[in-house]
């Protein structure tokens, strides 16, 4: 399964949201936030506002500002939690060798030109993603998740949320989308081969 979605301009992103029934309001303001937040990070917050997912159609009077407020609130809350986790995880990673699984994800996410601080953020992303997907009691990585489209979408959304909170800001829209897809593909391939078995899978 390959994902080759073409990159969209900010005007096209606004038009796409409008075509699905979202009330944009101030178009310049919407483009400003889309250029800074990354469409795929914001897209992870859209499902609760959808009336139908296939095809995508928003509920009546769904506004861009409302989605943005949810993103900002969740982002601020997550940053508080991530700040505490980062101090713990970075200290642990500095002391311990990463596991083979963690290194696989890290290698998929990293870039050759990262600063030391950015590399630590990418390492944190790999650690947090595996912890959330494999070891959390509410994991979306259930048995045979790759066989159901709805389960696949839940996994993709969780990847969006975790990477959106942990990858460096230098990862622009195209790079973020690429990393999200390659990690999903990696997990999908492992699931097909029966290699990913979450600790709390049922």
C-alpha positions as CSV (number, residue, x, y, z in Angstrom):
1,X,0.0,0.0,0.0
2,X,1.6,3.2,-1.2
3,X,0.5,6.8,-0.4
4,X,1.4,9.4,-3.1
5,X,-0.9,12.3,-2.4
6,X,0.3,15.4,-4.3
7,X,1.2,18.5,-2.2
8,X,-1.4,21.2,-2.1
9,X,-1.0,24.9,-2.0
10,X,-2.5,26.8,0.8
11,X,-5.2,28.2,-1.5
12,X,-6.0,24.6,-2.6
13,X,-6.2,23.5,1.1
14,X,-8.7,26.2,1.8
15,X,-10.7,25.3,-1.3
16,X,-10.7,21.7,-0.3
17,X,-12.1,22.5,3.2
18,X,-14.7,24.8,1.7
19,X,-15.8,22.1,-0.8
20,X,-16.4,19.8,2.1
21,X,-18.7,22.3,3.8
22,X,-16.4,24.1,6.2
23,X,-17.1,27.8,6.9
24,X,-13.7,29.5,6.5
25,X,-14.5,33.1,7.3
26,X,-11.2,35.0,7.0
27,X,-9.4,33.3,4.2
28,X,-6.1,35.1,4.7
29,X,-6.1,34.1,8.4
30,X,-6.9,30.5,7.5
31,X,-4.0,30.4,5.1
32,X,-1.7,31.9,7.6
33,X,-2.5,29.2,10.2
34,X,-2.3,26.4,7.6
35,X,1.1,27.7,6.6
36,X,2.3,27.6,10.2
37,X,0.5,24.6,11.6
38,X,0.8,22.1,8.7
39,X,-2.4,20.8,7.1
40,X,-1.8,17.2,8.2
41,X,-1.4,18.2,11.8
42,X,-4.7,20.1,11.7
43,X,-6.4,17.3,9.7
44,X,-6.1,15.0,12.7
45,X,-8.7,17.1,14.5
46,X,-11.3,17.1,11.7
47,X,-13.0,13.7,12.1
48,X,-15.2,14.8,15.1
49,X,-16.6,17.6,12.9
50,X,-17.4,15.3,9.9
51,X,-21.0,14.3,9.1
52,X,-19.6,11.6,6.7
53,X,-16.1,10.4,6.3
54,X,-16.4,8.8,2.9
55,X,-17.0,11.1,1.1
56,X,-15.7,13.8,3.5
57,X,-18.5,16.2,4.5
58,X,-18.5,18.5,7.5
59,X,-21.5,19.0,9.8
60,X,-23.6,22.1,9.2
61,X,-21.9,25.3,10.4
62,X,-18.5,23.7,11.1
63,X,-16.1,26.6,11.2
64,X,-12.4,26.7,10.7
65,X,-12.0,28.8,13.8
66,X,-13.7,26.2,15.9
67,X,-11.4,23.4,14.7
68,X,-8.4,25.8,15.2
69,X,-9.5,26.4,18.8
70,X,-9.7,22.7,19.5
71,X,-6.2,22.3,18.0
72,X,-4.7,25.1,20.0
73,X,-6.2,23.8,23.3
74,X,-5.1,20.3,22.7
75,X,-1.7,21.5,21.5
76,X,-1.1,23.5,24.7
77,X,-2.2,20.6,26.9
78,X,0.0,18.1,25.0
79,X,3.0,20.5,25.2
80,X,2.7,20.6,28.9
81,X,2.6,16.8,29.1
82,X,5.3,16.4,26.4
83,X,7.6,18.8,28.2
84,X,7.5,16.6,31.3
85,X,7.9,13.4,29.2
86,X,10.7,14.8,27.1
87,X,12.8,15.5,30.2
88,X,12.3,11.9,31.3
89,X,12.7,10.3,27.9
90,X,15.7,12.3,26.8
91,X,17.5,11.4,30.0
92,X,16.6,7.8,29.5
93,X,17.7,7.8,25.9
94,X,21.0,9.4,26.8
95,X,21.7,6.6,29.3
96,X,20.3,3.7,27.3
97,X,20.8,2.2,23.9
98,X,17.6,2.4,21.8
99,X,15.9,-0.9,21.1
100,X,15.8,-2.3,17.5
101,X,12.2,-1.3,17.1
102,X,12.9,2.3,18.3
103,X,15.9,2.6,16.0
104,X,13.8,1.4,13.0
105,X,11.3,4.2,13.6
106,X,14.1,6.7,14.4
107,X,15.8,5.9,11.1
108,X,12.6,6.4,9.2
109,X,12.0,9.8,10.8
110,X,15.4,11.3,10.9
111,X,17.1,13.6,8.3
112,X,20.8,14.0,7.6
113,X,20.9,17.7,8.4
114,X,19.4,17.7,11.9
115,X,20.8,19.7,14.7
116,X,21.6,17.9,18.0
117,X,18.4,19.3,19.5
118,X,16.3,18.3,16.5
119,X,17.8,14.8,16.6
120,X,16.7,14.5,20.2
121,X,13.2,15.5,19.2
122,X,13.1,12.9,16.5
123,X,14.4,10.3,18.9
124,X,11.6,11.3,21.3
125,X,9.1,11.0,18.5
126,X,10.2,7.4,17.9
127,X,10.0,6.5,21.6
128,X,6.6,8.2,22.1
129,X,5.1,6.7,19.0
130,X,6.0,3.1,19.9
131,X,4.9,3.7,23.5
132,X,1.5,5.0,22.4
133,X,0.9,2.4,19.6
134,X,2.3,-0.7,21.2
135,X,2.2,-0.4,25.0
136,X,-0.8,1.9,25.8
137,X,-3.9,0.2,27.1
138,X,-6.0,2.3,24.7
139,X,-3.8,1.5,21.7
140,X,-5.3,1.8,18.2
141,X,-2.9,-0.9,17.0
142,X,-5.3,-3.8,17.6
143,X,-4.9,-7.2,16.2
144,X,-5.4,-7.3,12.4
145,X,-5.9,-3.5,12.3
146,X,-4.4,-3.4,8.8
147,X,-7.4,-5.4,7.4
148,X,-10.0,-2.7,8.2
149,X,-10.1,0.7,6.7
150,X,-11.6,2.3,9.8
151,X,-8.8,0.8,12.0
152,X,-6.2,2.0,9.5
153,X,-7.6,5.6,9.7
154,X,-7.4,5.5,13.5
155,X,-3.7,4.4,13.3
156,X,-2.9,7.1,10.8
157,X,-4.6,9.7,13.1
158,X,-2.6,8.6,16.1
159,X,0.6,8.8,14.1
160,X,-0.4,12.4,13.0
161,X,-1.0,13.4,16.6
162,X,2.2,12.0,18.1
163,X,4.4,13.2,15.3
164,X,2.7,16.5,15.2
165,X,3.7,17.1,18.8
166,X,7.2,15.7,18.7
167,X,8.8,16.2,15.3
168,X,10.9,19.4,14.9
169,X,9.3,22.6,13.5
170,X,11.8,22.3,10.6
171,X,9.8,19.4,9.2
172,X,7.6,21.3,6.7
173,X,4.2,20.1,5.3
174,X,5.8,17.9,2.6
175,X,8.3,16.3,4.9
176,X,5.8,15.8,7.7
177,X,3.4,14.1,5.3
178,X,6.2,11.9,3.9
179,X,7.4,10.8,7.3
180,X,3.8,10.1,8.4
181,X,3.2,7.9,5.4
182,X,6.5,6.0,5.6
183,X,5.9,5.2,9.3
184,X,2.4,4.0,8.5
185,X,3.7,1.9,5.6
186,X,6.3,0.4,7.9
187,X,3.7,-0.6,10.5
188,X,1.3,-1.8,7.9
189,X,4.0,-4.1,6.4
190,X,4.9,-5.4,9.8
191,X,1.2,-6.1,10.5
192,X,0.9,-8.0,7.3
193,X,3.8,-10.2,8.3
194,X,2.5,-10.7,11.8
195,X,5.4,-8.8,13.3
196,X,3.6,-6.2,15.4
197,X,1.8,-7.6,18.5
198,X,0.7,-4.8,20.9
199,X,1.1,-5.7,24.6
200,X,-2.6,-5.0,25.1
201,X,-3.9,-6.4,21.8
202,X,-7.1,-8.5,22.2
